[in-house]
Amino acid sequence: MKDFHIGLIGMIAGVCTTASFLPQIIKILRTHHARDISLGMYIALATGILLWLVYGILVRRLPIILANSVAVVFCGIIIAAKLVYNGGARK
């Protein structure tokens, strides 16, 4: 497989996995409710994503760098929302 096609597969995979955070972010921001979100899980996930980002930088792979840069921000938004809304719904 040519490098272009391999990179394209990586970019598509990155878009799909990174975009998967958006429905959760939108729901939390609309409802101001994050009670069912596991803080520990998102902290562990953010740590893993951050390590993938470092790995991508070290091996100089743009799809890994781009996807994980955005994903760590999205994960951070969910963690911040969990802390701000502290699990409850605002009336």
TORMI-690381 format. One record per atom (N, C-alpha, C): chain; x, y, z; atom name; residue in one letter. Coordinates in nm, 3 decimals, padded with zeros to 5 digits, always signed. Example, Ala and Ser with C-alpha at 12.3 -4.5 7.8 and 13.67 -1.06 7.14 Angstrom:
<recs>
+-------+---------+---------+---------+------+-----+
! chain !       x !       y !       z ! atom ! res !
+-------+---------+---------+---------+------+-----+
!     A ! +01.319 ! -00.569 ! +00.780 !    N !   A !
!     A ! +01.230 ! -00.450 ! +00.780 !   CA !   A !
!     A ! +01.320 ! -00.330 ! +00.780 !    C !   A !
!     A ! +01.285 ! -00.225 ! +00.708 !    N !   S !
!     A ! +01.367 ! -00.106 ! +00.714 !   CA !   S !
!     A ! +01.290 ! +00.003 ! +00.787 !    C !   S !
+-------+---------+---------+---------+------+-----+
</recs>
This chain:
<recs>
+-------+---------+---------+---------+------+-----+
! chain !       x !       y !       z ! atom ! res !
+-------+---------+---------+---------+------+-----+
!     A ! +00.085 ! -00.117 ! +00.000 !    N !   M !
!     A ! +00.000 ! +00.000 ! +00.000 !   CA !   M !
!     A ! +00.090 ! +00.124 ! +00.000 !    C !   M !
!     A ! +00.053 ! +00.223 ! -00.075 !    N !   K !
!     A ! +00.135 ! +00.344 ! -00.085 !   CA !   K !
!     A ! +00.122 ! +00.427 ! +00.043 !    C !   K !
!     A ! +00.227 ! +00.506 ! +00.070 !    N !   D !
!     A ! +00.228 ! +00.590 ! +00.190 !   CA !   D !
!     A ! +00.106 ! +00.681 ! +00.198 !    C !   D !
!     A ! +00.062 ! +00.734 ! +00.083 !    N !   F !
!     A ! -00.055 ! +00.823 ! +00.082 !   CA !   F !
!     A ! -00.178 ! +00.751 ! +00.136 !    C !   F !
!     A ! -00.200 ! +00.628 ! +00.089 !    N !   H !
!     A ! -00.317 ! +00.552 ! +00.132 !   CA !   H !
!     A ! -00.309 ! +00.515 ! +00.280 !    C !   H !
!     A ! -00.191 ! +00.482 ! +00.325 !    N !   I !
!     A ! -00.173 ! +00.450 ! +00.467 !   CA !   I !
!     A ! -00.202 ! +00.573 ! +00.552 !    C !   I !
!     A ! -00.151 ! +00.687 ! +00.510 !    N !   G !
!     A ! -00.179 ! +00.812 ! +00.581 !   CA !   G !
!     A ! -00.326 ! +00.849 ! +00.579 !    C !   G !
!     A ! -00.391 ! +00.825 ! +00.466 !    N !   L !
!     A ! -00.534 ! +00.854 ! +00.454 !   CA !   L !
!     A ! -00.615 ! +00.767 ! +00.549 !    C !   L !
!     A ! -00.581 ! +00.639 ! +00.559 !    N !   I !
!     A ! -00.648 ! +00.550 ! +00.653 !   CA !   I !
!     A ! -00.630 ! +00.601 ! +00.796 !    C !   I !
!     A ! -00.509 ! +00.643 ! +00.827 !    N !   G !
!     A ! -00.481 ! +00.699 ! +00.960 !   CA !   G !
!     A ! -00.561 ! +00.824 ! +00.988 !    C !   G !
!     A ! -00.572 ! +00.913 ! +00.889 !    N !   M !
!     A ! -00.648 ! +01.036 ! +00.907 !   CA !   M !
!     A ! -00.797 ! +01.006 ! +00.926 !    C !   M !
!     A ! -00.852 ! +00.916 ! +00.847 !    N !   I !
!     A ! -00.994 ! +00.880 ! +00.859 !   CA !   I !
!     A ! -01.020 ! +00.817 ! +00.996 !    C !   I !
!     A ! -00.932 ! +00.728 ! +01.038 !    N !   A !
!     A ! -00.945 ! +00.666 ! +01.171 !   CA !   A !
!     A ! -00.940 ! +00.772 ! +01.280 !    C !   A !
!     A ! -00.849 ! +00.866 ! +01.266 !    N !   G !
!     A ! -00.837 ! +00.973 ! +01.365 !   CA !   G !
!     A ! -00.960 ! +01.060 ! +01.372 !    C !   G !
!     A ! -01.017 ! +01.093 ! +01.257 !    N !   V !
!     A ! -01.139 ! +01.174 ! +01.253 !   CA !   V !
!     A ! -01.253 ! +01.099 ! +01.320 !    C !   V !
!     A ! -01.268 ! +00.971 ! +01.288 !    N !   C !
!     A ! -01.378 ! +00.891 ! +01.346 !   CA !   C !
!     A ! -01.366 ! +00.881 ! +01.498 !    C !   C !
!     A ! -01.249 ! +00.844 ! +01.547 !    N !   T !
!     A ! -01.234 ! +00.825 ! +01.691 !   CA !   T !
!     A ! -01.239 ! +00.957 ! +01.766 !    C !   T !
!     A ! -01.184 ! +01.062 ! +01.708 !    N !   T !
!     A ! -01.186 ! +01.192 ! +01.775 !   CA !   T !
!     A ! -01.326 ! +01.251 ! +01.776 !    C !   T !
!     A ! -01.398 ! +01.238 ! +01.667 !    N !   A !
!     A ! -01.534 ! +01.290 ! +01.658 !   CA !   A !
!     A ! -01.629 ! +01.217 ! +01.753 !    C !   A !
!     A ! -01.592 ! +01.099 ! +01.797 !    N !   S !
!     A ! -01.679 ! +01.023 ! +01.886 !   CA !   S !
!     A ! -01.700 ! +01.093 ! +02.021 !    C !   S !
!     A ! -01.613 ! +01.186 ! +02.056 !    N !   F !
!     A ! -01.629 ! +01.262 ! +02.180 !   CA !   F !
!     A ! -01.738 ! +01.368 ! +02.170 !    C !   F !
!     A ! -01.767 ! +01.415 ! +02.050 !    N !   L !
!     A ! -01.858 ! +01.528 ! +02.032 !   CA !   L !
!     A ! -01.999 ! +01.505 ! +02.086 !    C !   L !
!     A ! -02.063 ! +01.391 ! +02.061 !    N !   P !
!     A ! -02.198 ! +01.374 ! +02.118 !   CA !   P !
!     A ! -02.201 ! +01.386 ! +02.270 !    C !   P !
!     A ! -02.098 ! +01.333 ! +02.337 !    N !   Q !
!     A ! -02.093 ! +01.342 ! +02.483 !   CA !   Q !
!     A ! -02.073 ! +01.487 ! +02.527 !    C !   Q !
!     A ! -01.983 ! +01.558 ! +02.461 !    N !   I !
!     A ! -01.957 ! +01.698 ! +02.495 !   CA !   I !
!     A ! -02.084 ! +01.781 ! +02.475 !    C !   I !
!     A ! -02.150 ! +01.762 ! +02.363 !    N !   I !
!     A ! -02.272 ! +01.838 ! +02.332 !   CA !   I !
!     A ! -02.380 ! +01.810 ! +02.436 !    C !   I !
!     A ! -02.397 ! +01.683 ! +02.471 !    N !   K !
!     A ! -02.500 ! +01.647 ! +02.569 !   CA !   K !
!     A ! -02.471 ! +01.709 ! +02.705 !    C !   K !
!     A ! -02.348 ! +01.703 ! +02.749 !    N !   I !
!     A ! -02.312 ! +01.760 ! +02.879 !   CA !   I !
!     A ! -02.334 ! +01.912 ! +02.879 !    C !   I !
!     A ! -02.290 ! +01.978 ! +02.774 !    N !   L !
!     A ! -02.303 ! +02.123 ! +02.769 !   CA !   L !
!     A ! -02.448 ! +02.168 ! +02.756 !    C !   L !
!     A ! -02.530 ! +02.091 ! +02.690 !    N !   R !
!     A ! -02.673 ! +02.126 ! +02.677 !   CA !   R !
!     A ! -02.750 ! +02.103 ! +02.806 !    C !   R !
!     A ! -02.721 ! +01.992 ! +02.874 !    N !   T !
!     A ! -02.798 ! +01.955 ! +02.993 !   CA !   T !
!     A ! -02.736 ! +02.004 ! +03.123 !    C !   T !
!     A ! -02.610 ! +02.044 ! +03.119 !    N !   H !
!     A ! -02.537 ! +02.080 ! +03.241 !   CA !   H !
!     A ! -02.543 ! +01.966 ! +03.341 !    C !   H !
!     A ! -02.529 ! +01.846 ! +03.290 !    N !   H !
!     A ! -02.544 ! +01.725 ! +03.371 !   CA !   H !
!     A ! -02.431 ! +01.629 ! +03.334 !    C !   H !
!     A ! -02.355 ! +01.586 ! +03.434 !    N !   A !
!     A ! -02.245 ! +01.493 ! +03.408 !   CA !   A !
!     A ! -02.235 ! +01.385 ! +03.515 !    C !   A !
!     A ! -02.345 ! +01.360 ! +03.583 !    N !   R !
!     A ! -02.345 ! +01.263 ! +03.693 !   CA !   R !
!     A ! -02.300 ! +01.124 ! +03.647 !    C !   R !
!     A ! -02.340 ! +01.083 ! +03.529 !    N !   D !
!     A ! -02.311 ! +00.947 ! +03.482 !   CA !   D !
!     A ! -02.173 ! +00.933 ! +03.417 !    C !   D !
!     A ! -02.098 ! +01.041 ! +03.412 !    N !   I !
!     A ! -01.963 ! +01.038 ! +03.353 !   CA !   I !
!     A ! -01.864 ! +00.992 ! +03.460 !    C !   I !
!     A ! -01.781 ! +00.896 ! +03.426 !    N !   S !
!     A ! -01.679 ! +00.847 ! +03.518 !   CA !   S !
!     A ! -01.554 ! +00.935 ! +03.506 !    C !   S !
!     A ! -01.526 ! +01.010 ! +03.612 !    N !   L !
!     A ! -01.408 ! +01.097 ! +03.612 !   CA !   L !
!     A ! -01.280 ! +01.015 ! +03.599 !    C !   L !
!     A ! -01.272 ! +00.905 ! +03.673 !    N !   G !
!     A ! -01.153 ! +00.820 ! +03.669 !   CA !   G !
!     A ! -01.127 ! +00.765 ! +03.529 !    C !   G !
!     A ! -01.233 ! +00.725 ! +03.462 !    N !   M !
!     A ! -01.219 ! +00.671 ! +03.327 !   CA !   M !
!     A ! -01.166 ! +00.777 ! +03.232 !    C !   M !
!     A ! -01.220 ! +00.899 ! +03.241 !    N !   Y !
!     A ! -01.175 ! +01.005 ! +03.151 !   CA !   Y !
!     A ! -01.035 ! +01.053 ! +03.184 !    C !   Y !
!     A ! -00.995 ! +01.049 ! +03.310 !    N !   I !
!     A ! -00.857 ! +01.084 ! +03.345 !   CA !   I !
!     A ! -00.762 ! +00.979 ! +03.287 !    C !   I !
!     A ! -00.797 ! +00.851 ! +03.301 !    N !   A !
!     A ! -00.714 ! +00.745 ! +03.244 !   CA !   A !
!     A ! -00.708 ! +00.757 ! +03.092 !    C !   A !
!     A ! -00.823 ! +00.784 ! +03.029 !    N !   L !
!     A ! -00.827 ! +00.799 ! +02.884 !   CA !   L !
!     A ! -00.743 ! +00.918 ! +02.840 !    C !   L !
!     A ! -00.756 ! +01.031 ! +02.908 !    N !   A !
!     A ! -00.678 ! +01.150 ! +02.873 !   CA !   A !
!     A ! -00.528 ! +01.123 ! +02.886 !    C !   A !
!     A ! -00.489 ! +01.049 ! +02.988 !    N !   T !
!     A ! -00.348 ! +01.014 ! +03.007 !   CA !   T !
!     A ! -00.299 ! +00.929 ! +02.890 !    C !   T !
!     A ! -00.378 ! +00.829 ! +02.851 !    N !   G !
!     A ! -00.343 ! +00.745 ! +02.737 !   CA !   G !
!     A ! -00.334 ! +00.825 ! +02.608 !    C !   G !
!     A ! -00.429 ! +00.914 ! +02.586 !    N !   I !
!     A ! -00.429 ! +00.997 ! +02.465 !   CA !   I !
!     A ! -00.307 ! +01.088 ! +02.464 !    C !   I !
!     A ! -00.274 ! +01.144 ! +02.579 !    N !   L !
!     A ! -00.156 ! +01.230 ! +02.589 !   CA !   L !
!     A ! -00.029 ! +01.151 ! +02.556 !    C !   L !
!     A ! -00.022 ! +01.028 ! +02.603 !    N !   L !
!     A ! +00.094 ! +00.944 ! +02.570 !   CA !   L !
!     A ! +00.098 ! +00.910 ! +02.421 !    C !   L !
!     A ! -00.019 ! +00.885 ! +02.360 !    N !   W !
!     A ! -00.024 ! +00.863 ! +02.215 !   CA !   W !
!     A ! +00.024 ! +00.987 ! +02.140 !    C !   W !
!     A ! -00.013 ! +01.104 ! +02.191 !    N !   L !
!     A ! +00.033 ! +01.228 ! +02.129 !   CA !   L !
!     A ! +00.185 ! +01.239 ! +02.135 !    C !   L !
!     A ! +00.242 ! +01.212 ! +02.251 !    N !   V !
!     A ! +00.388 ! +01.215 ! +02.265 !   CA !   V !
!     A ! +00.451 ! +01.114 ! +02.170 !    C !   V !
!     A ! +00.395 ! +00.995 ! +02.164 !    N !   Y !
!     A ! +00.445 ! +00.892 ! +02.072 !   CA !   Y !
!     A ! +00.440 ! +00.942 ! +01.928 !    C !   Y !
!     A ! +00.327 ! +00.999 ! +01.888 !    N !   G !
!     A ! +00.312 ! +01.051 ! +01.752 !   CA !   G !
!     A ! +00.416 ! +01.157 ! +01.720 !    C !   G !
!     A ! +00.443 ! +01.243 ! +01.817 !    N !   I !
!     A ! +00.546 ! +01.346 ! +01.797 !   CA !   I !
!     A ! +00.684 ! +01.281 ! +01.781 !    C !   I !
!     A ! +00.713 ! +01.184 ! +01.865 !    N !   L !
!     A ! +00.844 ! +01.118 ! +01.861 !   CA !   L !
!     A ! +00.868 ! +01.043 ! +01.730 !    C !   L !
!     A ! +00.762 ! +00.980 ! +01.677 !    N !   V !
!     A ! +00.777 ! +00.905 ! +01.551 !   CA !   V !
!     A ! +00.739 ! +00.989 ! +01.429 !    C !   V !
!     A ! +00.698 ! +01.113 ! +01.455 !    N !   R !
!     A ! +00.665 ! +01.210 ! +01.349 !   CA !   R !
!     A ! +00.557 ! +01.157 ! +01.254 !    C !   R !
!     A ! +00.444 ! +01.118 ! +01.314 !    N !   R !
!     A ! +00.331 ! +01.070 ! +01.235 !   CA !   R !
!     A ! +00.215 ! +01.168 ! +01.251 !    C !   R !
!     A ! +00.191 ! +01.244 ! +01.144 !    N !   L !
!     A ! +00.091 ! +01.349 ! +01.148 !   CA !   L !
!     A ! -00.049 ! +01.300 ! +01.187 !    C !   L !
!     A ! -00.098 ! +01.188 ! +01.133 !    N !   P !
!     A ! -00.232 ! +01.143 ! +01.174 !   CA !   P !
!     A ! -00.243 ! +01.120 ! +01.325 !    C !   P !
!     A ! -00.140 ! +01.063 ! +01.384 !    N !   I !
!     A ! -00.141 ! +01.038 ! +01.529 !   CA !   I !
!     A ! -00.135 ! +01.169 ! +01.606 !    C !   I !
!     A ! -00.053 ! +01.261 ! +01.560 !    N !   I !
!     A ! -00.039 ! +01.391 ! +01.626 !   CA !   I !
!     A ! -00.170 ! +01.469 ! +01.619 !    C !   I !
!     A ! -00.229 ! +01.480 ! +01.502 !    N !   L !
!     A ! -00.350 ! +01.559 ! +01.486 !   CA !   L !
!     A ! -00.467 ! +01.501 ! +01.565 !    C !   L !
!     A ! -00.491 ! +01.372 ! +01.548 !    N !   A !
!     A ! -00.606 ! +01.309 ! +01.614 !   CA !   A !
!     A ! -00.593 ! +01.319 ! +01.766 !    C !   A !
!     A ! -00.476 ! +01.293 ! +01.818 !    N !   N !
!     A ! -00.460 ! +01.292 ! +01.963 !   CA !   N !
!     A ! -00.452 ! +01.433 ! +02.021 !    C !   N !
!     A ! -00.409 ! +01.530 ! +01.943 !    N !   S !
!     A ! -00.411 ! +01.669 ! +01.990 !   CA !   S !
!     A ! -00.554 ! +01.714 ! +02.014 !    C !   S !
!     A ! -00.641 ! +01.685 ! +01.919 !    N !   V !
!     A ! -00.782 ! +01.723 ! +01.932 !   CA !   V !
!     A ! -00.849 ! +01.638 ! +02.040 !    C !   V !
!     A ! -00.821 ! +01.509 ! +02.042 !    N !   A !
!     A ! -00.885 ! +01.419 ! +02.138 !   CA !   A !
!     A ! -00.851 ! +01.457 ! +02.282 !    C !   A !
!     A ! -00.729 ! +01.497 ! +02.308 !    N !   V !
!     A ! -00.692 ! +01.534 ! +02.445 !   CA !   V !
!     A ! -00.765 ! +01.662 ! +02.487 !    C !   V !
!     A ! -00.788 ! +01.752 ! +02.393 !    N !   V !
!     A ! -00.867 ! +01.873 ! +02.423 !   CA !   V !
!     A ! -01.011 ! +01.834 ! +02.453 !    C !   V !
!     A ! -01.070 ! +01.748 ! +02.369 !    N !   F !
!     A ! -01.207 ! +01.704 ! +02.390 !   CA !   F !
!     A ! -01.221 ! +01.632 ! +02.525 !    C !   F !
!     A ! -01.126 ! +01.549 ! +02.556 !    N !   C !
!     A ! -01.128 ! +01.478 ! +02.685 !   CA !   C !
!     A ! -01.118 ! +01.579 ! +02.800 !    C !   C !
!     A ! -01.035 ! +01.678 ! +02.782 !    N !   G !
!     A ! -01.022 ! +01.783 ! +02.883 !   CA !   G !
!     A ! -01.151 ! +01.859 ! +02.904 !    C !   G !
!     A ! -01.224 ! +01.884 ! +02.797 !    N !   I !
!     A ! -01.354 ! +01.952 ! +02.808 !   CA !   I !
!     A ! -01.450 ! +01.867 ! +02.890 !    C !   I !
!     A ! -01.452 ! +01.737 ! +02.865 !    N !   I !
!     A ! -01.542 ! +01.649 ! +02.939 !   CA !   I !
!     A ! -01.501 ! +01.644 ! +03.087 !    C !   I !
!     A ! -01.373 ! +01.636 ! +03.114 !    N !   I !
!     A ! -01.325 ! +01.635 ! +03.254 !   CA !   I !
!     A ! -01.362 ! +01.766 ! +03.323 !    C !   I !
!     A ! -01.339 ! +01.879 ! +03.256 !    N !   A !
!     A ! -01.372 ! +02.009 ! +03.314 !   CA !   A !
!     A ! -01.522 ! +02.021 ! +03.339 !    C !   A !
!     A ! -01.603 ! +01.975 ! +03.244 !    N !   A !
!     A ! -01.748 ! +01.981 ! +03.260 !   CA !   A !
!     A ! -01.792 ! +01.894 ! +03.378 !    C !   A !
!     A ! -01.731 ! +01.779 ! +03.393 !    N !   K !
!     A ! -01.763 ! +01.691 ! +03.505 !   CA !   K !
!     A ! -01.734 ! +01.762 ! +03.636 !    C !   K !
!     A ! -01.621 ! +01.830 ! +03.644 !    N !   L !
!     A ! -01.584 ! +01.901 ! +03.766 !   CA !   L !
!     A ! -01.673 ! +02.023 ! +03.790 !    C !   L !
!     A ! -01.706 ! +02.095 ! +03.685 !    N !   V !
!     A ! -01.789 ! +02.215 ! +03.698 !   CA !   V !
!     A ! -01.932 ! +02.180 ! +03.736 !    C !   V !
!     A ! -01.990 ! +02.085 ! +03.666 !    N !   Y !
!     A ! -02.130 ! +02.051 ! +03.690 !   CA !   Y !
!     A ! -02.145 ! +01.952 ! +03.805 !    C !   Y !
!     A ! -02.034 ! +01.895 ! +03.849 !    N !   N !
!     A ! -02.030 ! +01.808 ! +03.966 !   CA !   N !
!     A ! -02.143 ! +01.705 ! +03.969 !    C !   N !
!     A ! -02.182 ! +01.660 ! +03.852 !    N !   G !
!     A ! -02.279 ! +01.552 ! +03.845 !   CA !   G !
!     A ! -02.424 ! +01.594 ! +03.845 !    C !   G !
!     A ! -02.455 ! +01.715 ! +03.882 !    N !   G !
!     A ! -02.595 ! +01.755 ! +03.891 !   CA !   G !
!     A ! -02.645 ! +01.828 ! +03.769 !    C !   G !
!     A ! -02.774 ! +01.839 ! +03.758 !    N !   A !
!     A ! -02.836 ! +01.914 ! +03.650 !   CA !   A !
!     A ! -02.872 ! +02.052 ! +03.703 !    C !   A !
!     A ! -02.844 ! +02.153 ! +03.625 !    N !   R !
!     A ! -02.881 ! +02.289 ! +03.663 !   CA !   R !
!     A ! -03.027 ! +02.312 ! +03.625 !    C !   R !
!     A ! -03.101 ! +02.372 ! +03.715 !    N !   K !
!     A ! -03.244 ! +02.394 ! +03.689 !   CA !   K !
!     A ! -03.269 ! +02.529 ! +03.632 !    C !   K !
+-------+---------+---------+---------+------+-----+
</recs>
